[in-house]
Each structure stands twice: as C-alpha cells, then as structure tokens.
C-alpha cells in the first residue's frame, strides 16, 4: 500500500523569483522547459514557443501564411540537442527549430499516414539521441542528421504507448506507462517488469506511471497520475510508494519531477503536481507544499505544476499554470528570523533595521517598527532588551518616527515629528541634538545615509541635507534642491545610495506623473543628471521603481531588478529579482 505520509510538517525556507506579464511573459502556462548550450532558456507554452535570455522573452507562433513557422501554438514538450536545435511537440506535430535561421521543420515519422499522437521528447546528451514517445511506439534519431527510426518493441510490451523513458544506462532502457516500469535490455531484447507497491492486481493499468527521473546515485524516481511518488532502486529492485494525501480521496498527480539537493536536504526531490510545487525529503520521507495563491509571495510558487528543469548555472526553473519561476541558489543565504510580536506595536511590520555583532556572529538587532517604536532585540537570547534611559523617550511611537540609522561611530540617528533629529552614541551614552540652518519650516527627515567619506546626508520632504559635525548644523544642499525645483521633480527623498565615486543616487517622481526615475548628484561638482530619454522609456515599461542599492548600481521595482550601467551615459538592463 502507499506509505501514509500525509503530513507536511518539515519547515523549509526558500526564495523564488516569479516571471509573469510584468516581466514580459505573456503566456500563463509554462508547459515545458529546456536550456540551450548558449544559455537561452526555452519555454513551451499554450501560446507558442518562447525563449528567455535573462533580459527579454521572445516568442514564435503559428502563421498560416508562413510554411516555415511553428505547426501549432500548444507546445507541450521540448528538448535542446547538442547542435542547438530545439525539438518540440506543437499541437500534435513534431517540429525542429533552428534559432540561426528562425525556421521550423515539420518531422514526419516513418510508417504513419495519420498523426501519431506524440506524447513526449527525451534527449540523451551522451549519445546525442533524441527519443520520441508516441501512442504508436517509440522513435529515435541520432546525430546531426534527422532520420527517425522506430524502436522495435512489437510483442515485447503490453501496448506501445509509453508516458516516459530514461535514456539507455548500462545497456538498459527504462520505459514506463500505465502498465508498469520496464527495464529493457536492448542488446538481448529482454524485458523485466516492475509494478507499483499496492497495485490493484485486477486492474492491468493501475500503475499509472507518468514521468521519471534518475538521480546521481542511480535511483529512479517515478511520478504517477494518481498515487504520488515512487522510488525504484535498480540494484535491489525495491520499490517504495509515497503519497501526500489519501489517494483514494484525492488525486496525487505528479506531472514532472527532478532531484535537486539544497543545503540541509541532500536527497530532495522537487515535484510539479496537480496541487502545485512540492518537495519530498527521502531522509525524513516527508512532503512539503510550496504552493500559494499569492503571486507576489517570494517564498512559494502559485499554480498547478507543469515542468521543472535543474540548471548548473541558474538553479532550478519551474513552469506552472501561473507562469515561470526560479529557485536561485545564490539567493538562498537569506533566512528568516522569527521574532515574538512586540507588545508595543500595533501593525507588527518592520520599517527598518540594523544588525550588530562580533566574532563573525550577529548578536543585536535594532528594529524600527512601522507606525511603532524602535526596539532592541538580542538574537542570541531571543528576547527584546530594555533601551537606555536617555534614549528611550526618542524611540516611542508617540513621536511619529520617520527614520533610524547607525553611522560608523555607532551613533543611532532618529528622526521624528515631535523630536526632530537626534543622534545617540551607544558607546559613550551621549545624546546630540543637531541644529537646523536655513532649513524650510516644517521639514521632516525621511532617511539618513553615510557616504564614502563618513559624512552624514539626510533626505527630507522638501529636499536633500548634509550634517556638519563641526558646527552641529543640518544644512540644505542648495544646488541639488534648486535642480529639483527647476526640473519639476517631487522633492520627497525617502532613500539614497552612494556609488564608488561618492555620487548620490535617488529615485524621485516627476510632478504630474507616476514615473519614478533614478537621479544622480555629484557633491564634488555639484552637478545633477538623469538617465537618457531612451532609458526612461524602458524604465516606464518596467513598472514602478521601488528601491535602489549600490554595488554596480541596482534598482528594484514591482517587475524585477535592474542594473544601471555608467558606460555610454546611462543604460538600464533588467534582471528579475
């Protein structure tokens, strides 16, 4: 009987990137995925064949007036061979696409007067063989010349319709269908049949094998249409069945799967199922659901699963009913810190934070809560700490706190409606209250930043300011503020960042529009500039800019992450976050 592992209790934290209409992916369903040698990702969708170069999506659709176009728009399976050709099943036609010429070739299998009802494509990179499964048998073609031949299986198997296969390994070709799993020794033309544990003996088609994948240790993992996941060990010939719910009450369908380890889980199997993306950890024999209805949830993936593709360079690509998604291993160093909800806060959302530690280990976390207090939290003891008596009155939510910032002297800067701006030195337990110099009446400081020369800058509702530690004055940056007025830009500065040349970058809004654009100010020359008109047009298409960080200058927005290049003026290239 299937193993009753219906609980999903193990906690896994992952971060995913989502690609949809905002990123240029106009197809809702990503049915198949393949990676080309040149780095392009190829997608089979309900609206044709697509490619993705990490910047843009390109598409190819059926054109009745072009005999060299794709034969149909519903691309359910695809593989890429070593020659860079894209093999696809498009609306019951077999096509080969040459990206160099942009032309599709329709492939007719020998011995067929009618459509053979293609099912899937499988590529053996070691032997350069493309396998084609159909309802009328299995075909293959090898090498650069396209010459499909039928694999002679007559009288060997019950039926000729195979859902999946694993290319030949050690002289054995593994095939699977609703009748079972077959180990076909090609040289001896010998077949050994294996059945799913718990198979109903009276039902010849009760195995329901739909997809398969061999992990690096040689274990074969099979997805079924009803009974979840099956593990087969070719050495011991043992087969185990695992389900996440009772299969007699709810379908446990696995549409595609792959083995992809992550830190802490060396035997993790990723599954695209009728209930969304799941993982299965063989060590604990436990499933975890990573499905969500919220498209903007970075920790999970929306939609029923269709396709999954591991990549040595990109991590893991997942296609679902709700677009394309990526697990990038380079982003997984982020982990959640679970905090007890502070009694002082109403909304419980973090507006800003700073972390301090020693000996390479974080120990103290300062939190500025949205519409709430400033709090101090001990990461090691996992509890909130009392604030210094001199500082505590300035950290109360009753002050309407706007910003919190620590400088290189370990001074905590706080701005608020009622207490204006103060700086508390935690090491010396001293409090400084800067004075205003020619600052507009009613000004509020929204953010702090420190440049490469250790000077403190402040962004306010009405412009940019700089702190002079010698006079203890906050002074307006007249040249920049005048530029904002003359350029009809909204002066509210809620964030800023410094590049290696000590220039300041902002994201500001043009008056009378919703366009957010990056602005750069050079303190040494007192010059301000914005990207070119071509760049601004592209920025408008990207969506709402949200944040700016400096490494090689990145901005983020609702539709992704973008890198700004200084060379040749100002040029944007999108990267999804």
Number of C-alpha atoms within 10 A of each C-alpha: 12 19 17 13 15 15 12 16 10 12 8 13 11 19 20 22 20 25 22 17 11 14 20 16 20 16 21 19 25 29 25 25 26 23 23 17 12 8 13 13 21 23 31 29 27 18 19 22 28 21 21 17 12 14 12 13 16 13 17 17 16 18 13 11 7 11 13 16 19 30 25 22 19 23 28 26 23 26 26 24 21 16 12 16 18 21 25 29 28 25 17 18 19 28 23 20 21 15 12 8 8 11 17 23 16 19 14 16 18 11 9 9 8 8 14 18 16 23 18 22 24 21 23 17 12 9 11 15 19 22 25 27 23 21 15 16 18 23 19 19 17 16 13 12 7 12 14 18 16 16 13 12 15 10 8 12 15 12 15 17 21 26 21 26 25 20 21 18 11 7 13 19 16 21 24 25 23 19 22 21 25 20 19 21 17 15 8 9 11 12 17 10 14 17 20 25 16 14 17 13 10 7 9 13 14 21 25 25 31 21 25 27 20 18 14 9 7 13 15 19 23 27 29 27 20 20 29 26 28 20 21 21 15 12 8 7 9 11 16 16 22 24 24 24 19 16 16 9 7 11 19 23 25 29 25 24 28 24 22 19 13 14 9 8 15 13 16 21 22 25 31 25 27 19 19 24 29 22 21 24 17 15 10 10 13 19 25 20 21 18 19 18 12 11 15 14 15 15 15 23 31 24 23 20 30 27 29 27 22 20 15 6 9 17 15 19 21 27 30 26 19 21 25 25 22 22 19 18 16 10 13 14 9 10 11 7 8 8 11 11 11 15 7 14 16 14 12 15 14 13 15 15 17 14 14 14 11 8 6 7 10 13 16 20 17 21 20 24 22 19 20 24 22 26 21 19 20 15 19 10 10 14 13 17 14 10 14 11 9 11 19 13 13 24 21 17 20 14 18 19 27 23 22 25 20 20 17 10 10 15 20 19 22 26 25 22 15 12 15 21 23 19 22 21 17 14 9 9 12 12 16 13 14 17 16 18 13 10 16 12 8 9 14 23 25 20 22 25 20 19 17 12 7 11 14 19 21 26 23 20 17 21 24 23 24 18 19 15 11 6 9 14 17 21 18 23 17 14 14 21 17 13 16 21 14 9 11 13 18 18 22 19 21 19 20 24 21 22 16 12 11 16 19 20 23 23 21 21 20 15 13 9 9 12 18 21 21 20 17 20 20 16 15 9 8 12 13 17 14 16 19 12 10 11 17 19 12 14 23 14 13 20 18 17 23 16 18 22 17 16 11 11 17 18 23 21 18 16 23 21 19 22 19 19 14 12 7 6 12 16 17 19 16 21 17 17 19
